[in-house]
Amino acid sequence: MTKYIIRRLLWGIPVLFFVILVVFILVRFLPGGPFDFAGEKQLPPAVVKNLEAKYHLNDPLWKQFVDYLWGVVRGDLGPSFRYRNRTVNDVIAEGLPVSAQLGMLAMLIAIGIGIPLGIIAALRHNTIVDYLATFFAIVGVSIPAIVMGPLLIWIFALKLQWFPVSRWGAQPPYFLGFLPKPDLTFWRHAILPAFTLGTGLSASIARLTRASLLQVIREDYIRTARAKGLAERMVIFRHALKNSMIPVVTILGPMFAAVLTGTFVVEQIFAIPGLGKHFVTSIGNRDYPIIMGTTLLYGVAIVIANLLVDIVYAWLDPRIRFD
């Protein structure tokens, strides 16, 4: 297993190199430049030229790429073009813990609701319970976060005044760099955005869990287990459920990486200072280092998430070997 993990991590290096290369080329061919405007005012050409010289944007493209790669190897993602006296490392260090806290809570809600709902729907197939679970799953998928967020704010923040409208309750320093102090202020600010993000994910998980479990419980080995006289609970939880989780785990890896690195819509709705907000605004600002840094971070998260998924595969299905 250790050799497999090391080999997969080494395979991640060319993947990340390809991601950096493609994004580096694409952002350089975006129309406009990072210093064309300061707010609504267009900068004089001489000022633009001086700023481009300061950040080495007038160097040959290959030299800029090599310099950036050398910075990545040293852990230096470069300065931000828009945030004065701040580096990309500073922006990520500030925004990533917040996005990670939101993402982990959303995933807990998604898994905690989605998997039990899918199991119940499959075990009560073609009954009123199945129809209700399927209905709620479809509703969850159909209502996007841009609708769910304002709806929850209107009901629970403005009408009932149970939760604050916006902002994030946790403040650094965080335990282990990202775990917040779980006080009342944190939970009051976190529940609405986490629920907004988690319900959509839980609906997808519930639908996939239901479909996968329905397929597994019709397999011959499940009929054999029942024919041997095993209790239905034993058949479902020991033989069927474990195998039915393999397709669900497949989508959890990329899903976790996506929410971990920030969800722009939810962060915008609740004015959360996470990483997703920086990623989207950096594209409009042509802030090349921020775009590169956040994309690289997303690539690393995808590589690690897929590795974790493969490890969980082996636990779910011992026939899978890593040799």
N, C-alpha and C positions, 0 to 999 in steps of 0.2 A: 504493500500500500504506500509506504514512504517513497519508494522509487517511482511509483505511478504519479504521486502528487508532485514530486520534483520534476518529472518529465513533462507533466501538464503545465506546470508553471514556466518551464523553459520554452514550451511551445507557445505560450502566451506572449513571449517577447516579439517574435516576428509579426504576430497579429497586431500588437500595439504599435509596432513600427509602421505597418501598413495603414493603420488608422491615422497615425500622426501625419504620414506622408499625404494621404488623400485630403484630410481636413486642411493641412497647411496649403496645399495647392488651391483648394476650393476657396478658402477665405481670401487668398491673394487675388483671385479673379472676381471677387465681389465688386460691383460698381461702386464708385466713391471711395474715399479714403478715410482713415481715422481722424485726420486733422483738418478736414474740409470746413467744418463748422465748429464754433464754440457757442453752444446753445442755438439760438436762431440766427446768429451773426456769422457770415462767411469770413474766414480768416484770410489775410493777405497772402499772396503766393510766397513771399519771402519768409514769412513766419512758418508756413507749412513746410517749406524746404528745410528750414532750421530744425523743426521738430522731427522731420523724417531722418535728418542726419543724426540727431541725438539718439534716436532709437534704431539706427542702422537700417532703415527701410530703403535707403538708396544703394545698399550693397547688392551684389548679384544674388539671385534667388537661392542658388545652391548654397552660398555662404550663409545666408540667413537660416536655411534649414539645418546646416551642420551646426551652427552656433546654438540653435534652439535644442537640437538633440543633445549637445554637450551640456546644456543647462539642465535638461531633463535627467540626464545621468547623474548630475551633481545635486539633483533635488531642487533646482532653481527654475521655476516656470516663468520667470521674467517679470518686468514691471507692467502694471496696468496703464493703458494709454489715457484712460478717462478719470481714474481715481488718483488724485495727486498724492505722491509720496507713499503709495501703497503697491504692494506686489500681488501677483496672482496667488502666491502662497498665503498672503494675509487674507485675501478675499475668500479663498477656500477654507482656511482655518476658522473663519468667522461664520460662513454660511453652511458648511457641511454638517456640523453637529446638530444644527437646528433642523435641516432637511432629514438627517438620519433619525432624529427623535420622532418627527412627524411620520416618516416612512415606516419605522418599526411599529409604532402604534397602529397605523393603518393596516399593516400586514397582520398584526395580531387580531384586529377586528375582522379582517377579511377571512382569515383562516378559522377563527372562532365561530363565525356565522356560516361561512360558505360550506365547509366540510360537513358539519352536522346537518345542515339543511339539505345537502345533496344526498347524504346517507338516508335521512328520513324519507325523502322523496322516492328514492330507489326501493327502499323496503316496503313502502306503501304505494307501489306502482299502480297507476290507474284508479286511485281512490281520491277522496276529497282532499286528503292531506297532500298527496302528490300534486294535485292541481293547484292548491294554495301555495305550496313551496315553489312550483314552477312559475306561478304568477308573480310572486315576490321577486324571484330571480330575474324574470324578464323586466319587471319594473325597475329593479336596480341597475340593469344593463342599459335600459332605455333613458334613464334620467342622468344626464351628464353632470359633472361636478359644477359646471358654471350655472346650472339651475338648482342643484341640490344645496350648494353653499348658501346663496342668498335666501333660499326657502328656510333653511335651518336658522339663519341669522334672524329672519323676520319672526319666526315662531318663538325660538328659545332665548334670543338675546333682546329683541325689541318688545315683544308682547309679554312673555313670561319673565324676562330679565333674570334668567337663571345663569347665563354665561355672558362674558364680555363679547363685544362685537368683533374685535380684531386684536392684533398683536400676539406676541408669543410670551408665555409666562416664565420660561426658564432663562436664567442668566448665568454666564460663565463665572467662575471656573466649573467645568463639568468633571464628574468622576470618570476616570479612564479616558478622558478627552471628549466624551460625547453623552455620557449618562447624566441626566439632570437630577436635581434634588426633587424628589416626588412630593412636593408640598401642594397645598390646596390651590395656590396661585397657578402652578403649572397645569394641574388637571383642569381647572376652569377654562384656561385658554386653549388647552389641547383637544378637548373632547369634540367640539364642533368640527374643526378642520380634519381631525383624524377620522371621524365618522363620515364626513363628506367624501374623503378619499377611499376609505375602507369599504363602504357599501357597494360601490361600483365593482371593486375587485372581488368582493364576496359573492356577488351575483355570478361572475364568470366562473369562480371556483365551484360554486354550488352546481351549476349546469354541467360542468365537466365531471365532477364527482358522481353525480346522478347517472350520467351516460356511461361512465366507465364501470361503475358498480353494477349497473343493469347488465352490461355485457359479460362481466366476470361471473355473476351468479347464474348465468345460463350455460357456463362451461361444464364439460363432462365431469371434471374432478370435483366440482361442487355437488353434482348429483350423486357421485360416488360417496362423498362425505355424508350426505343426508341418508343415503341407502344404508350406511353403516350404523345409523342410529345416533349420530352425533347431535347434540342439542343445536337448535337453530342459531342461538347466540354464538356458540363456538364456531359454527360453520361460517358465519358472517365475519366475526371479528378476528378469527385466527387464520382463516383460509382466503376469504374473498376480499376483505377490506384492504389488506396489505398489498395484494396485487393490483387492486383497482387504483391505488394511490400513485402508481408509476406515471401515468399521463398527467396527473395533477401536479406532481413534483416538477415535471418538465416545464410548466408555465410559471411555477413559483420562482425559479431562478431569475429569468429576465424581469419578471414582475418586481421582485425584491430590489434588483439593481436599479430599475427605473424609479421607484419611489424613494430609494435611498439617496439618489443624487438630485432629488428635488422635483416637485411637480408645480410647474409655473402657474397654472390656473388657480389651484387651491391657495398657493402662497400669495397670489395677487388679491384674491377675494378677501382673505383674512389678514392682509398686510403683514405677512410673516417674512422676516429677513433671512430667507433660506437661499440655497444655491441656484434653484431653478429661475428665480427672478434675475439673478446676475447673468445667467446663461442667455436668456432671451434678450435682455436689454443690451448685452454686449454685441449681439448680432446687429442690432440697429445702430449701435455706436461704432461699429467696425473696430471693436476693441479686440484685436487679433489674439493677444496673449490670454485673455479671459476665455475666448472661444476655444482655443487650443487646450487650455488647462482643464476646463470643465469637460470637454469631450474626452480627453485622456483619462480623466477620473472615471467617467462613465464606462470607458473601455476596460479599465482595471476592474471595476465592479462587475461587469459582465463576465470577464474571465474567471474571477473568483466565484461568482454565483454559479456558473456552469460547472466548475470543479466541485463545489459543494453538492450540486444536483447529482453528479456522477457518483459521488461517495454515498449519497442516500440511496441511489439505485442499487448499489451492492447490498445495502442493508435490507431493502425491500425484496430484492430478488437475488438470492445467493448464487444462482446459476451464472450471474454476471461476474466475470473475472477481469482483472486488470493487467494480466500478463501479455 
